[in-house]
């Protein structure tokens, strides 16, 4: 079972939507570890926008899409409040958003492969750093990211909707 990471096509959006739904369901059953709101984020429209922009990537194994992630240069406004380990801005920063692994694909190292892919993509694009965040409750993601040499830069308060705020740990790494 050898997987590949590739840029998503419009045909992949259905599979990505299913992954989002699976993660939301798993999230509901396991104490809201990623703190996503199934009514707010991520949704099919997020995958459609990213695919149209050419920033949606999928992990495929034996013809089945098991994970998705968005890589772009868009930093949430809250990132501006942090002192990053690597000073950079604009196109010199690659940002990982919405890393989602289907429960069907967990415990295979897929998340690590996607992060490594993002690092290589960032280097190819001339970026000097990669940045991303994860919920303060997502202990698995925290463990994965620190095991890959990422440093926690700080914690931000982000608002996902008018009624929901969450704390996110922010990470970066020099490329």
C-alpha positions in Angstrom: 0.0 0.0 0.0 2.0 2.9 -1.3 0.2 6.3 -1.2 0.8 9.4 -3.3 0.1 13.1 -2.5 -1.1 15.1 -5.4 -2.9 18.3 -6.3 -6.6 17.6 -6.1 -9.0 17.9 -9.0 -12.7 18.7 -9.1 -13.4 15.0 -9.1 -11.7 14.7 -5.6 -14.0 17.2 -3.9 -16.7 14.5 -3.2 -14.1 12.4 -1.4 -12.7 15.3 0.5 -16.2 16.2 1.7 -16.7 12.7 2.9 -13.4 12.9 4.8 -14.6 16.2 6.5 -17.9 14.5 7.4 -16.0 11.5 8.9 -13.7 13.7 10.9 -16.7 15.8 12.2 -18.5 12.6 13.2 -15.3 11.2 14.9 -14.8 14.5 16.5 -18.3 14.4 18.0 -17.7 10.9 19.4 -14.2 11.6 20.8 -14.5 14.8 22.9 -14.1 17.4 20.1 -10.4 16.9 19.8 -10.0 19.2 16.8 -12.6 21.6 17.9 -14.1 22.0 14.4 -17.7 22.9 14.1 -19.5 20.7 11.5 -21.8 23.6 10.6 -19.0 26.1 10.1 -15.7 24.5 9.1 -14.5 22.6 7.2 -17.2 22.2 4.6 -17.5 21.2 1.0 -17.3 24.8 0.0 -13.9 25.1 1.6 -12.6 22.2 -0.5 -14.2 23.6 -3.6 -12.6 27.0 -3.1 -9.2 25.4 -2.4 -9.4 23.1 -5.4 -10.4 26.1 -7.7 -7.4 28.0 -6.3 -5.1 25.0 -6.9 -4.2 24.7 -3.2 -6.0 21.5 -2.3 -3.9 18.4 -2.1 -5.0 14.8 -1.4 -3.4 11.6 -0.2 -4.5 8.7 -2.3 -3.7 5.0 -1.6 -4.9 2.2 -3.9 -7.2 4.6 -5.7 -8.9 5.8 -2.4 -8.5 9.4 -1.1 -7.8 9.1 2.6 -6.6 12.6 3.5 -6.6 16.2 2.3 -4.8 19.4 3.2 -4.6 23.0 1.9 -1.3 24.7 1.3 -1.2 28.4 0.5 0.4 31.6 1.6 -2.7 32.9 3.5 -2.0 33.5 7.2 -4.9 34.1 9.5 -5.0 37.7 10.9 -4.3 36.3 14.4 -0.9 35.1 13.3 0.2 38.7 13.2 0.1 38.8 17.0 2.8 36.2 17.4 6.6 36.4 17.4 7.5 33.6 15.0 10.8 31.7 15.2 11.4 32.5 11.5 10.6 36.1 10.5 8.9 36.0 7.2 5.8 37.3 5.4 3.8 36.9 2.2 4.9 34.4 -0.3 7.9 33.4 1.8 5.6 31.6 4.2 3.7 28.4 3.3 0.7 27.7 5.5 -0.9 24.4 6.1 -4.7 24.5 6.6 -7.3 21.8 7.3 -5.1 18.7 7.5 -7.8 16.0 7.5 -7.1 12.3 7.7 -10.1 9.9 7.4 -10.5 7.6 10.3 -10.1 4.8 7.7 -6.5 6.0 7.1 -5.3 6.7 10.6 -2.2 5.2 12.3 -0.4 4.9 8.9 1.7 8.0 9.2 -0.3 9.8 6.6 -0.4 13.1 8.5 3.4 13.0 8.8 3.7 12.4 5.1 1.5 15.3 4.3 3.5 17.7 6.5 6.7 16.5 4.9 5.1 17.1 1.5 4.2 20.6 2.6 7.8 21.3 3.7 9.1 20.2 0.3 6.4 22.2 -1.6 7.4 25.2 0.5 11.1 24.8 -0.5 10.1 24.4 -4.2 8.1 27.7 -3.9 11.1 29.5 -2.3 9.5 29.7 1.1 11.7 30.1 4.2 9.2 28.7 6.7 6.0 26.7 7.2 3.3 27.7 9.6 0.1 26.2 10.9 -2.1 25.8 14.0 -4.1 23.1 15.8 -6.7 23.1 18.5 -5.4 23.1 22.1 -7.4 19.8 22.5 -5.8 18.0 19.6 -3.1 16.2 21.5 -2.3 13.7 18.7 -1.6 16.5 16.2 0.5 18.3 18.9 2.5 15.2 19.4 3.0 14.6 15.7 4.1 18.2 15.0 6.6 18.4 17.8 8.0 15.0 16.9 8.7 16.4 13.4 10.8 19.2 14.9 8.1 22.0 14.9 8.3 24.6 17.7 5.3 26.0 19.4 5.3 29.7 18.9 2.4 30.6 21.0 -1.4 30.3 21.4 -4.0 32.4 19.7 -7.7 32.9 20.3 -9.6 32.4 17.0 -13.3 32.8 16.4 -14.8 30.2 14.1 -18.3 31.7 14.4 -20.1 34.4 16.4 -20.8 31.9 19.1 -17.6 29.8 19.1 -14.1 30.8 20.0 -11.1 28.4 20.4 -7.5 28.5 21.4 -5.0 27.3 18.8 -1.4 26.3 19.3 0.7 27.8 16.5 3.8 26.1 15.0 6.6 27.0 12.6 9.7 25.5 11.2 12.6 26.8 9.1 12.7 25.3 5.6 
